[in-house]
Amino acid sequence: MSSCPLIALLRQGSPMSSTTIASRSASHSPKDVLARRADGALSDLSAIMSGNRPSEPVFRSDADALSLIRHDTAHVLAQAVSELFPGTALATGPATEQGFFYDFAAEHAFTDDDIARIDARMHEIVDRDEPIIREEWDCETALAWCRENGQPYKAEIILSLPADAVLSFYRQGSFVDLCRGPHLASTGQIGHAFRLLGTAGAYWKGDRNNPMLQRIHGTACRDADELAAWEQRQEEAARRDHRRLGREMDLFHFQAEAPGAVFWHPDGWTLFQTLLAYLRERQQAENYVEINTPDIMDLSLWQASGHWEKFGENMFTTETEGRTYALKPMNCPGGVQVFRHGLKSYRDLPLRMAEFGKVHRFEPSGALHGLMRVRAFTQDDAHIFCTPEQMEAETQRICHLVLSIYKDFGFDDVRIKFSDRPEKRVGSDEIWDRSEEALRRGVEASGLSYTRNPGEGAFYGPKLEFILRDAIGRDWQCGTVQVDLNLPQRLDAHYIGADGEKHPPVMLHRALFGSLERFIGILLEHHAGHLPFWLAPVQVVVATITTAADEYAGDLIKTLRRRGVRVVPDLRNEKIAYKIREHSLAKVPVLLIVGKKEAQAGTVSIREYGSPDTPTIATETAIDLLADASRSRLPQVFGT
């Protein structure tokens, strides 16, 4: 192998002109060439291009170079573990959006000290600059290697592949791993801009019926500056962690007796109810009706709907009086039962039915994460039953509603993904073809751009996913629109068409927030706890400087409450500086400070969260501004 990756690339017969090479290489060192790109796909520098396919170098600064670096760092992690803990079985180790991980089966439970040793060994392996060499083995040779080296998970992967599949292994020093690649030319090209972040449990193939493995995860960047910026983002994310904010603002807690279920405190429940009231108002304006269906229903309904077959391992069940019941993991079968009750005509459609339904889904205890990953949560579901001719207009209507709602909460950067049929699904290919085409027409008619997300649709139909980008650049998948031509037929739902015949309706599943619990977590982190004024559970605190102002404060509080402002008093015999500090920590948007002077003058001193100004204005003016800001859903009252 040439010591210069760019020269190695040219020697492979790639028909890339010297002009192209010069223009792309002018600002790069040859050592910055990590791979090659041909027909949009990445490959090793050493790969032989078939035919006359043009290719170009992939430099370290290119967008897709980061996944290569992270993938190779995962392999170096596996090599380090293999050297330090001989006999460890390797599972899989991909690059991820945030970094990389590798899953291991080891008798030894990795400790923090072990992670430090592994990290140090990884840096040693990078310094060795070992060539990374691709080899192709036949199935017999590969399985023999698995047996000799105690690698049952690699053997399982090999046996799951087609008999004629090309099995590629990569060798770096004495370490060998099954992988389809591509990889860098040597371990030295990875660099030292990586960090190991910790360990977690992970089931093999994500199936809780399989063995539990030990996952070591980390991140890797192109260079030290990128890693430093990543570390700063992590520090900011920790500062915004909704679990910490939930404690500081006294919103909610979790405890061992109810894993994955939220204990809402008064202010947290006020926030929850404020979201519900907002959604109800927006949905009523769009001519939705609201329903409520049972939390627990006979297993036969879930078998008929297909949920038991595709989702049964994530459902909670119970038996009584010889019958098996299931806590609902989704609201849709209940919604279909409401639609089926009574004869429906095409003149009744579209019928938009909303439900704030509490659902329960099993999540492994190790996957639970505050409000973001729970077992019991409330979905802001709606099911729109319509004719095929109405589907396109209904999809447009939903898309515009979703984007309008996100804007009210401070999310302006929203992207849409189109997710088509998954491997595990119900319904014929013909139904899926019709569903995907109809949804695609609907979103395109809305004038909105989208990207494809192959194989990530629901088991019953394709969907649109709305991805929010928060204040520190993280993406959150929230709202969805899903087309379903399967469930109405499975549950015998129909309407009478203009021809007098029965027809199954198109069913659009729609969620705006997805889970209210999770959306509250996202809101808290996006706003760092400083929620928009209209949304804050406590909008105003009236704090007194002296007891001589208590009566004046009481009258002010009564008036604000009559005007729809969420206000609480602080009449304690404490210094005003102490009160200000305490309520600032709780992220209260507005403090109205009153003392003897303000009571005599009919004024209030205002301290708005995040503002250095403390103006004093007439009480009536302050009341009008606060009431208008709450009613008009303003993020601030007095600031700009």
ZAMARGU-4260 file (C-alpha; in steps of 0.2 Angstrom, whole numbers, plus 5000, padded with zeros to 4 digits):
<rodrens>
0) 5000/5000/5000 | 5006/5017/4996 | 5010/5029/5010 | 5000/5042/5001 | 4981/5038/5000
5) 4978/5050/4986 | 4992/5041/4975 | 4984/5024/4980 | 4967/5030/4974 | 4974/5035/4957
10) 4983/5018/4955 | 4967/5009/4956 | 4962/5015/4938 | 4949/5028/4943 | 4945/5039/4928
15) 4946/5055/4938 | 4954/5069/4929 | 4969/5078/4936 | 4959/5094/4935 | 4946/5087/4947
20) 4960/5080/4958 | 4969/5097/4959 | 4953/5107/4962 | 4948/5096/4976 | 4965/5093/4984
25) 4971/5111/4983 | 4967/5114/5002 | 4970/5097/5008 | 4985/5086/5013 | 4985/5069/5004
30) 4984/5061/5021 | 4967/5069/5023 | 4960/5057/5010 | 4950/5044/5019 | 4940/5035/5006
35) 4933/5036/4989 | 4916/5039/4982 | 4909/5031/4967 | 4890/5032/4961 | 4886/5040/4978
40) 4893/5026/4988 | 4909/5025/4999 | 4922/5012/4997 | 4939/5008/5003 | 4954/5017/4995
45) 4961/5000/4991 | 4944/4994/4982 | 4946/4990/4963 | 4933/5000/4953 | 4924/4989/4940
50) 4922/4996/4923 | 4925/5014/4919 | 4916/5021/4935 | 4922/5039/4940 | 4926/5041/4958
55) 4932/5055/4969 | 4942/5056/4985 | 4933/5058/5002 | 4942/5071/5012 | 4942/5072/5031
60) 4932/5088/5030 | 4918/5080/5020 | 4901/5078/5028 | 4901/5059/5026 | 4919/5057/5032
65) 4913/5058/5050 | 4903/5042/5049 | 4919/5033/5043 | 4929/5040/5057 | 4916/5034/5070
70) 4914/5017/5062 | 4933/5014/5063 | 4934/5021/5081 | 4921/5007/5085 | 4933/4994/5078
75) 4947/5001/5087 | 4937/5000/5103 | 4933/4982/5099 | 4952/4979/5096 | 4956/4987/5113
80) 4943/4976/5122 | 4950/4960/5114 | 4968/4964/5119 | 4964/4969/5137 | 4950/4956/5140
85) 4954/4940/5129 | 4939/4929/5126 | 4927/4943/5124 | 4914/4939/5111 | 4910/4953/5099
90) 4892/4958/5093 | 4890/4973/5082 | 4898/4991/5082 | 4891/5004/5071 | 4893/5022/5069
95) 4878/5032/5075 | 4872/5050/5073 | 4880/5055/5089 | 4895/5044/5089 | 4898/5025/5090
100) 4896/5010/5101 | 4901/4992/5102 | 4891/4977/5110 | 4901/4964/5120 | 4898/4948/5128
105) 4910/4946/5143 | 4910/4938/5159 | 4918/4953/5167 | 4907/4968/5170 | 4916/4983/5163
110) 4920/4996/5177 | 4924/5015/5176 | 4943/5010/5178 | 4941/4997/5164 | 4934/5011/5153
115) 4949/5022/5157 | 4961/5007/5152 | 4951/5004/5136 | 4952/5022/5131 | 4971/5023/5134
120) 4973/5007/5124 | 4963/5014/5109 | 4975/5029/5109 | 4990/5017/5108 | 4982/5007/5093
125) 4979/5024/5084 | 4998/5028/5087 | 5003/5011/5080 | 4995/5017/5063 | 4991/4999/5059
130) 4985/4996/5041 | 4967/4991/5039 | 4966/4977/5026 | 4950/4970/5018 | 4949/4951/5016
135) 4936/4941/5008 | 4932/4924/5015 | 4920/4910/5011 | 4907/4904/5023 | 4916/4889/5029
140) 4932/4898/5033 | 4922/4912/5041 | 4912/4900/5052 | 4928/4890/5057 | 4936/4907/5062
145) 4920/4910/5073 | 4922/4893/5081 | 4940/4894/5085 | 4939/4912/5092 | 4923/4910/5102
150) 4913/4922/5092 | 4895/4915/5092 | 4887/4932/5087 | 4897/4934/5072 | 4893/4916/5067
155) 4874/4920/5069 | 4876/4935/5057 | 4885/4925/5044 | 4872/4911/5045 | 4858/4925/5042
160) 4866/4930/5026 | 4862/4923/5009 | 4873/4907/5005 | 4882/4916/4991 | 4885/4933/5000
165) 4903/4940/5000 | 4909/4939/5017 | 4922/4953/5020 | 4933/4954/5036 | 4945/4968/5040
170) 4962/4965/5048 | 4971/4978/5058 | 4987/4971/5067 | 4982/4954/5075 | 4963/4960/5076
175) 4950/4953/5064 | 4932/4958/5063 | 4918/4954/5051 | 4912/4970/5043 | 4905/4975/5026
180) 4915/4992/5027 | 4921/5003/5021 | 4936/5008/5032 | 4950/5020/5032 | 4968/5015/5026
185) 4975/5014/5044 | 4971/5016/5062 | 4982/5032/5062 | 4969/5041/5051 | 4956/5040/5065
190) 4966/5053/5075 | 4964/5056/5094 | 4948/5066/5094 | 4937/5053/5102 | 4930/5050/5120
195) 4922/5035/5128 | 4906/5040/5137 | 4901/5025/5147 | 4892/5008/5147 | 4874/5002/5146
200) 4865/4985/5144 | 4858/4981/5127 | 4849/4965/5121 | 4856/4956/5106 | 4847/4962/5091
205) 4836/4973/5103 | 4826/4958/5108 | 4823/4956/5126 | 4821/4937/5124 | 4840/4937/5118
210) 4855/4938/5130 | 4860/4955/5138 | 4876/4962/5131 | 4887/4976/5138 | 4887/4991/5127
215) 4902/5003/5127 | 4898/5020/5118 | 4907/5035/5114 | 4909/5049/5101 | 4923/5053/5089
220) 4926/5069/5079 | 4937/5075/5064 | 4949/5085/5075 | 4952/5092/5092 | 4942/5108/5089
225) 4927/5098/5084 | 4928/5087/5099 | 4929/5103/5110 | 4914/5110/5102 | 4905/5094/5105
230) 4910/5094/5123 | 4903/5112/5125 | 4886/5106/5118 | 4886/5092/5130 | 4889/5103/5144
235) 4875/5114/5138 | 4864/5099/5136 | 4867/5094/5154 | 4863/5112/5160 | 4846/5110/5150
240) 4843/5092/5156 | 4824/5091/5159 | 4826/5080/5174 | 4837/5093/5183 | 4825/5106/5178
245) 4810/5096/5184 | 4818/5095/5201 | 4822/5114/5202 | 4805/5119/5195 | 4796/5106/5206
250) 4786/5099/5191 | 4787/5080/5193 | 4797/5065/5199 | 4799/5046/5197 | 4801/5033/5209
255) 4805/5014/5209 | 4787/5008/5214 | 4781/5014/5196 | 4796/5013/5184 | 4793/5023/5168
260) 4777/5032/5175 | 4777/5051/5180 | 4772/5058/5197 | 4766/5075/5192 | 4767/5089/5205
265) 4755/5104/5205 | 4765/5115/5194 | 4769/5101/5182 | 4751/5096/5181 | 4746/5114/5177
270) 4759/5114/5163 | 4752/5097/5157 | 4734/5104/5157 | 4739/5120/5149 | 4745/5110/5134
275) 4729/5100/5134 | 4719/5116/5134 | 4729/5123/5120 | 4727/5108/5109 | 4708/5107/5112
280) 4706/5125/5107 | 4716/5122/5091 | 4707/5106/5087 | 4690/5113/5089 | 4694/5127/5077
285) 4698/5113/5065 | 4682/5104/5068 | 4688/5090/5078 | 4677/5081/5090 | 4685/5073/5106
290) 4682/5055/5112 | 4688/5044/5125 | 4690/5025/5125 | 4694/5012/5138 | 4712/5010/5144
295) 4710/4991/5145 | 4701/4980/5132 | 4699/4961/5128 | 4714/4953/5119 | 4703/4948/5105
300) 4702/4966/5099 | 4721/4968/5098 | 4722/4951/5089 | 4709/4957/5076 | 4718/4974/5074
305) 4735/4965/5071 | 4743/4974/5086 | 4745/4958/5096 | 4755/4950/5082 | 4766/4964/5078
310) 4767/4973/5095 | 4762/4960/5108 | 4779/4959/5116 | 4778/4977/5121 | 4760/4975/5128
315) 4755/4973/5147 | 4741/4960/5149 | 4731/4953/5164 | 4718/4939/5166 | 4702/4940/5175
320) 4686/4929/5175 | 4694/4918/5162 | 4698/4932/5149 | 4714/4940/5144 | 4714/4959/5143
325) 4728/4971/5137 | 4732/4989/5142 | 4731/4998/5126 | 4748/5003/5118 | 4739/5013/5105
330) 4722/5022/5104 | 4718/5018/5086 | 4707/5002/5088 | 4696/5011/5101 | 4694/5025/5089
335) 4688/5013/5076 | 4675/5006/5088 | 4668/5023/5090 | 4667/5026/5071 | 4658/5009/5069
340) 4645/5013/5081 | 4630/5019/5071 | 4629/5020/5052 | 4640/5032/5043 | 4637/5040/5026
345) 4650/5048/5014 | 4641/5065/5019 | 4647/5063/5037 | 4665/5062/5031 | 4678/5068/5034
350) 4676/5064/5053 | 4690/5070/5063 | 4691/5062/5080 | 4703/5067/5093 | 4708/5058/5109
355) 4720/5061/5123 | 4722/5043/5128 | 4734/5036/5141 | 4744/5021/5134 | 4756/5009/5141
360) 4771/5001/5132 | 4784/4990/5139 | 4801/4998/5138 | 4817/4989/5146 | 4821/4997/5162
365) 4838/5002/5155 | 4830/5012/5141 | 4819/5023/5153 | 4825/5041/5153 | 4815/5054/5162
370) 4800/5060/5152 | 4808/5056/5136 | 4806/5037/5137 | 4792/5031/5148 | 4780/5016/5150
375) 4764/5026/5153 | 4761/5041/5143 | 4747/5052/5135 | 4746/5053/5116 | 4737/5068/5108
380) 4730/5056/5095 | 4717/5060/5081 | 4710/5049/5068 | 4703/5056/5053 | 4690/5045/5043
385) 4688/5051/5025 | 4685/5045/5008 | 4700/5042/4996 | 4696/5058/4987 | 4697/5068/5003
390) 4714/5061/5009 | 4725/5073/4999 | 4716/5089/5006 | 4716/5081/5024 | 4735/5078/5023
395) 4738/5096/5018 | 4727/5102/5032 | 4736/5092/5045 | 4753/5097/5039 | 4749/5116/5040
400) 4741/5113/5057 | 4756/5104/5064 | 4769/5117/5058 | 4758/5131/5065 | 4757/5123/5082
405) 4776/5120/5083 | 4779/5139/5079 | 4768/5143/5094 | 4780/5134/5105 | 4796/5142/5098
410) 4801/5128/5085 | 4804/5136/5068 | 4816/5123/5061 | 4805/5108/5056 | 4809/5095/5044
415) 4798/5081/5037 | 4803/5063/5033 | 4793/5051/5022 | 4794/5034/5030 | 4788/5019/5019
420) 4784/5001/5021 | 4794/4992/5035 | 4799/4973/5034 | 4786/4968/5047 | 4769/4974/5041
425) 4751/4970/5038 | 4741/4971/5022 | 4745/4968/5004 | 4758/4976/4993 | 4743/4983/4983
430) 4736/4992/4998 | 4754/4999/5003 | 4756/5005/4985 | 4740/5015/4986 | 4744/5021/5004
435) 4761/5027/5000 | 4756/5036/4983 | 4741/5045/4992 | 4752/5051/5006 | 4766/5057/4994
440) 4753/5067/4984 | 4746/5075/5000 | 4763/5081/5007 | 4768/5087/4989 | 4752/5096/4987
445) 4756/5106/5003 | 4771/5113/4995 | 4782/5106/5009 | 4799/5097/5005 | 4803/5081/5013
450) 4816/5067/5013 | 4814/5048/5012 | 4816/5037/5027 | 4815/5019/5019 | 4808/5005/5029
455) 4803/5016/5044 | 4784/5017/5042 | 4771/5010/5055 | 4767/4991/5053 | 4750/4996/5046
460) 4754/5011/5034 | 4767/5024/5028 | 4769/5040/5038 | 4776/5057/5038 | 4787/5062/5053
465) 4790/5079/5059 | 4807/5082/5066 | 4810/5098/5077 | 4827/5105/5079 | 4830/5113/5096
470) 4840/5128/5103 | 4856/5118/5104 | 4854/5109/5087 | 4847/5092/5092 | 4833/5084/5082
475) 4817/5077/5090 | 4804/5067/5081 | 4787/5072/5087 | 4772/5073/5076 | 4766/5060/5063
480) 4754/5058/5050 | 4750/5040/5045 | 4739/5033/5031 | 4730/5017/5036 | 4720/5007/5023
485) 4722/4991/5033 | 4714/4994/5050 | 4697/4999/5045 | 4696/4983/5034 | 4702/4972/5048
490) 4690/4979/5061 | 4675/4980/5048 | 4673/4999/5048 | 4664/5006/5033 | 4653/5020/5027
495) 4639/5021/5014 | 4645/5029/4998 | 4636/5039/4985 | 4633/5023/4976 | 4623/5015/4991
500) 4637/5002/4994 | 4648/4999/5009 | 4666/5006/5008 | 4680/5005/5020 | 4686/5023/5025
505) 4704/5029/5023 | 4710/5031/5041 | 4723/5045/5045 | 4732/5043/5061 | 4738/5060/5067
510) 4749/5065/5082 | 4755/5083/5085 | 4766/5081/5100 | 4767/5062/5100 | 4768/5060/5119
515) 4763/5075/5130 | 4776/5069/5143 | 4790/5068/5130 | 4785/5085/5122 | 4786/5093/5139
520) 4803/5086/5142 | 4808/5093/5124 | 4800/5110/5129 | 4810/5111/5145 | 4826/5107/5137
525) 4823/5118/5121 | 4819/5134/5133 | 4832/5129/5146 | 4817/5129/5158 | 4812/5147/5154
530) 4796/5143/5146 | 4786/5156/5136 | 4776/5167/5147 | 4759/5160/5141 | 4764/5142/5144
535) 4773/5144/5161 | 4764/5135/5175 | 4767/5150/5186 | 4767/5165/5176 | 4768/5178/5190
540) 4774/5179/5208 | 4768/5194/5218 | 4782/5196/5231 | 4781/5209/5245 | 4795/5219/5253
545) 4786/5222/5269 | 4770/5216/5278 | 4763/5233/5275 | 4760/5229/5257 | 4751/5212/5260
550) 4733/5219/5258 | 4739/5228/5242 | 4747/5212/5235 | 4731/5202/5239 | 4720/5213/5229
555) 4732/5213/5215 | 4732/5194/5215 | 4713/5193/5215 | 4713/5204/5200 | 4726/5195/5190
560) 4717/5178/5193 | 4700/5186/5187 | 4709/5191/5171 | 4716/5173/5168 | 4734/5175/5174
565) 4742/5161/5184 | 4749/5170/5199 | 4755/5165/5216 | 4759/5176/5231 | 4775/5176/5241
570) 4771/5186/5257 | 4784/5177/5268 | 4795/5187/5280 | 4810/5185/5270 | 4822/5198/5262
575) 4817/5202/5244 | 4834/5197/5237 | 4831/5180/5244 | 4814/5179/5236 | 4820/5185/5219
580) 4834/5172/5219 | 4822/5158/5224 | 4809/5162/5210 | 4823/5165/5197 | 4829/5147/5200
585) 4811/5141/5198 | 4811/5150/5181 | 4796/5161/5185 | 4794/5173/5170 | 4788/5189/5180
590) 4790/5195/5198 | 4779/5209/5203 | 4788/5217/5218 | 4777/5228/5230 | 4781/5237/5246
595) 4774/5252/5255 | 4780/5264/5242 | 4771/5255/5228 | 4755/5252/5238 | 4754/5271/5241
600) 4757/5275/5223 | 4747/5262/5215 | 4762/5254/5206 | 4772/5238/5204 | 4791/5235/5202
605) 4793/5222/5188 | 4807/5210/5186 | 4806/5199/5171 | 4816/5183/5170 | 4832/5186/5159
610) 4830/5205/5159 | 4842/5217/5168 | 4828/5231/5169 | 4817/5233/5184 | 4804/5246/5178
615) 4790/5253/5189 | 4773/5255/5181 | 4755/5258/5186 | 4747/5243/5192 | 4732/5244/5180
620) 4744/5245/5166 | 4754/5230/5172 | 4738/5220/5174 | 4732/5224/5156 | 4749/5219/5149
625) 4750/5203/5158 | 4732/5197/5154 | 4735/5202/5136 | 4751/5192/5135 | 4743/5176/5143
630) 4728/5177/5131 | 4738/5181/5116 | 4751/5168/5119 | 4766/5179/5120 | 4783/5173/5125
635) 4787/5188/5134 | 4777/5203/5142 | 4788/5218/5145 | 4804/5213/5136 | 4808/5213/5117
</rodrens>
